[in-house]
Amino acid sequence: MRLAAFLILAGALAAIGAPSAAATNECRGLQVCVRVAGPWVVVPAGLKTPRAHVDFRLSCPRGYLAAGLDTELTDQAIDVEFAGKIGSPVNPGVTTSRAVVFRASYTGTSPRGPSFRAHLGCVPSAGGGGGPVPYRRPAALFPPGQPTVLRVRTLRLRAGLVRGAAACGKSERLISGWHAVAFYSAAPPSESLIQSVSAARTVSGSRVEVRARSGPAVQTVRGIVQVGAVCGGGS
């Protein structure tokens, strides 16, 4: 009897001490959903700026559309995004199709074989389908977070030279940068207007700088140049 009681108590303590696993969320809110789990995809671990990224495509079964997404990360500093199509409303069949392309990059400072696994929640493109298949996330893994912060500055173009910069904070690190030239107008800008502006981007430390030189044509329209920095150090 004492041995049996000891075994029961030991089993109860083991259950209390065991880490609990959280379910992935690709089927949350979907009444009809088929789960698809991809393989573990290796994320480039280089620390040079701009950081390298990896793309991976995961597909639903034939006759299904991707309606929910989730990922599992081996490191909280992995940043994952997906390519969606422009359209309205933002919905399966408009924003997503049968396949989804995930893009991941490492934003940390101490890589240890970073990787991620993508999950799709698939719904029938027409008709019915099966219900969700339970899946439990191991406690040692992390759900996707916000490991990056965007620092953006927008400048008004004028004839001549305009320069500006976006910089990461003191506790952040630069992952990548971008710049874009744009015009506020009812009609698309003419080719001559576009060619009247030239812009170049440089990177120094945690700072992304843009220089834009414009001709007199920009005085007839509101033109801007935007410079952005993607900074590691989010949550």
C-alpha positions as CSV (number, residue, x, y, z in Angstrom):
1,M,0.0,0.0,0.0
2,R,2.8,2.4,0.9
3,L,4.5,1.6,-2.5
4,A,1.3,2.2,-4.4
5,A,0.7,5.5,-2.5
6,F,4.3,6.6,-3.2
7,L,3.9,5.9,-6.9
8,I,0.6,7.8,-7.1
9,L,2.2,10.8,-5.3
10,A,5.3,10.7,-7.5
11,G,3.1,10.6,-10.6
12,A,1.1,13.6,-9.4
13,L,4.3,15.6,-8.7
14,A,5.7,14.7,-12.1
15,A,2.5,15.9,-13.7
16,I,2.7,19.2,-11.8
17,G,6.3,19.7,-12.7
18,A,5.9,18.8,-16.4
19,P,5.9,21.8,-18.8
20,S,2.6,22.4,-20.5
21,A,2.3,22.7,-24.2
22,A,0.3,25.4,-26.0
23,A,-1.6,24.7,-29.1
24,T,-0.8,26.5,-32.3
25,N,-3.4,29.0,-33.5
26,E,-3.7,28.5,-37.3
27,C,-7.3,27.2,-36.9
28,R,-8.5,29.7,-34.3
29,G,-11.9,31.1,-35.2
30,L,-12.4,28.8,-38.2
31,Q,-15.3,26.4,-37.9
32,V,-14.0,24.1,-40.7
33,C,-10.2,23.8,-40.8
34,V,-7.5,21.3,-41.8
35,R,-4.1,21.8,-40.3
36,V,-0.9,21.6,-42.3
37,A,2.5,21.7,-40.6
38,G,5.6,22.4,-42.6
39,P,9.2,21.2,-42.0
40,W,11.7,23.1,-39.9
41,V,13.3,25.7,-42.1
42,V,16.8,26.8,-41.3
43,V,17.2,30.6,-40.9
44,P,20.5,32.2,-42.0
45,A,22.5,33.0,-38.9
46,G,24.8,35.7,-40.3
47,L,25.1,38.9,-38.4
48,K,26.1,41.2,-41.3
49,T,23.8,44.1,-42.3
50,P,21.5,43.8,-44.1
51,R,20.5,40.4,-42.6
52,A,20.0,37.5,-44.9
53,H,16.6,35.9,-45.1
54,V,15.1,32.6,-46.2
55,D,11.8,32.1,-48.1
56,F,9.7,28.9,-47.8
57,R,6.5,28.0,-49.5
58,L,3.9,25.8,-47.7
59,S,0.7,24.6,-49.5
60,C,-2.7,23.4,-48.4
61,P,-4.3,20.3,-49.9
62,R,-5.9,20.6,-53.3
63,G,-9.3,22.3,-53.1
64,Y,-8.3,24.3,-50.0
65,L,-7.2,27.9,-49.3
66,A,-4.9,29.2,-46.5
67,A,-7.1,31.0,-44.0
68,G,-5.0,30.9,-40.9
69,L,-1.2,31.1,-40.2
70,D,1.1,30.4,-37.3
71,T,4.7,29.5,-36.7
72,E,6.9,27.9,-34.1
73,L,10.3,29.5,-33.5
74,T,13.4,28.0,-31.9
75,D,14.5,31.6,-31.0
76,Q,12.5,34.6,-30.1
77,A,14.7,36.8,-32.3
78,I,13.4,35.2,-35.5
79,D,11.3,37.6,-37.5
80,V,8.7,35.9,-39.8
81,E,6.4,37.4,-42.3
82,F,4.4,36.2,-45.3
83,A,3.6,37.6,-48.7
84,G,0.0,38.5,-49.2
85,K,-1.8,39.7,-52.3
86,I,-3.3,43.2,-52.5
87,G,-7.1,43.2,-52.6
88,S,-10.2,43.8,-50.7
89,P,-11.5,42.4,-48.4
90,V,-8.4,40.8,-46.8
91,N,-9.7,37.3,-47.0
92,P,-8.7,33.7,-48.1
93,G,-8.8,33.6,-51.9
94,V,-8.0,37.3,-52.0
95,T,-5.0,37.9,-49.8
96,T,-4.0,34.2,-49.7
97,S,-4.3,31.3,-52.1
98,R,-3.6,27.6,-51.7
99,A,0.1,28.3,-51.0
100,V,1.8,30.8,-48.7
101,V,5.4,32.0,-48.9
102,F,7.0,32.6,-45.5
103,R,10.0,34.8,-45.1
104,A,12.2,34.7,-42.0
105,S,15.4,36.4,-40.8
106,Y,17.4,36.3,-37.6
107,T,17.5,39.6,-35.7
108,G,19.5,38.6,-32.6
109,T,23.2,38.6,-31.7
110,S,23.9,35.0,-30.6
111,P,22.5,32.5,-33.2
112,R,22.3,28.8,-32.2
113,G,21.0,27.1,-35.3
114,P,17.8,29.2,-35.6
115,S,14.9,27.6,-37.5
116,F,11.1,27.9,-37.7
117,R,8.2,25.7,-38.7
118,A,5.2,27.2,-40.5
119,H,1.6,26.1,-40.0
120,L,-1.4,26.6,-42.2
121,G,-5.1,26.5,-41.3
122,C,-6.8,25.5,-44.5
123,V,-10.5,25.9,-45.4
124,P,-12.4,24.4,-48.4
125,S,-12.4,26.6,-51.5
126,A,-16.0,25.2,-52.0
127,G,-18.1,22.8,-50.0
128,G,-17.3,21.1,-46.7
129,G,-14.3,19.7,-45.1
130,G,-12.9,18.0,-42.0
131,G,-12.6,19.6,-38.5
132,P,-9.4,20.9,-36.8
133,V,-6.7,18.3,-36.0
134,P,-5.3,18.9,-32.5
135,Y,-1.7,20.0,-32.3
136,R,0.3,20.9,-29.2
137,R,3.3,23.2,-29.3
138,P,6.3,21.9,-27.2
139,A,7.0,24.2,-24.2
140,A,10.6,24.7,-25.3
141,L,9.4,26.6,-28.5
142,F,8.0,30.1,-28.8
143,P,5.0,31.6,-30.6
144,P,5.8,34.4,-33.1
145,G,6.3,37.8,-31.6
146,Q,7.5,41.3,-32.6
147,P,11.3,41.0,-32.6
148,T,11.7,44.1,-34.9
149,V,10.8,47.7,-34.7
150,L,10.4,50.1,-37.6
151,R,11.9,53.5,-37.5
152,V,10.6,55.7,-40.4
153,R,11.1,59.3,-41.5
154,T,9.3,61.0,-44.4
155,L,10.7,64.1,-46.1
156,R,9.1,66.5,-48.5
157,L,10.9,66.7,-51.9
158,R,12.0,70.1,-53.2
159,A,14.1,71.2,-56.2
160,G,17.7,70.4,-55.3
161,L,19.1,68.1,-52.6
162,V,17.1,66.7,-49.7
163,R,18.7,64.3,-47.1
164,G,17.4,62.5,-44.1
165,A,18.0,59.5,-41.9
166,A,16.2,56.9,-39.8
167,A,18.2,55.4,-36.9
168,C,17.7,52.6,-34.4
169,G,17.6,53.3,-30.7
170,K,20.6,52.8,-28.3
171,S,19.4,49.4,-27.3
172,E,18.5,48.3,-30.8
173,R,20.5,46.9,-33.8
174,L,20.0,47.6,-37.4
175,I,18.7,44.6,-39.4
176,S,17.9,46.2,-42.8
177,G,16.8,49.5,-44.4
178,W,14.8,50.8,-47.3
179,H,13.8,54.0,-49.0
180,A,11.0,55.0,-51.4
181,V,10.0,58.0,-53.5
182,A,6.3,58.8,-53.8
183,F,3.9,61.4,-55.1
184,Y,0.5,62.6,-53.9
185,S,-1.5,63.1,-57.0
186,A,-4.9,62.0,-58.5
187,A,-3.2,60.5,-61.5
188,P,0.0,58.4,-61.7
189,P,3.2,60.4,-61.9
190,S,4.5,60.9,-65.4
191,E,7.7,59.3,-66.6
192,S,9.4,62.7,-66.8
193,L,8.4,63.5,-63.2
194,I,9.7,60.1,-61.9
195,Q,13.0,60.6,-63.8
196,S,13.4,64.1,-62.3
197,V,14.1,62.5,-58.9
198,S,17.1,60.3,-58.1
199,A,17.6,58.8,-54.6
200,A,20.4,56.8,-53.0
201,R,20.6,55.0,-49.7
202,T,23.6,54.4,-47.5
203,V,24.0,52.5,-44.2
204,S,26.4,53.4,-41.4
205,G,26.3,51.7,-38.0
206,S,22.6,51.7,-36.9
207,R,21.7,54.6,-39.2
208,V,20.1,54.5,-42.7
209,E,20.5,57.7,-44.7
210,V,18.9,58.7,-48.0
211,R,19.8,61.5,-50.4
212,A,17.3,62.6,-53.0
213,R,18.0,65.1,-55.7
214,S,15.1,66.6,-57.6
215,G,14.5,68.8,-60.6
216,P,12.1,71.8,-60.9
217,A,9.2,69.4,-61.8
218,V,8.7,68.5,-58.2
219,Q,7.4,72.0,-57.5
220,T,4.2,71.2,-59.2
221,V,3.2,68.2,-57.0
222,R,3.7,67.0,-53.5
223,G,6.5,64.5,-53.6
224,I,8.1,62.7,-50.7
225,V,11.0,60.4,-50.0
226,Q,10.7,57.9,-47.1
227,V,13.6,56.2,-45.4
228,G,13.2,53.4,-42.9
229,A,15.2,51.2,-40.6
230,V,14.2,47.7,-39.4
231,C,15.7,47.4,-36.0
232,G,16.1,44.3,-33.8
233,G,15.3,44.6,-30.1
234,G,11.5,44.1,-30.1
235,S,9.6,41.5,-28.1
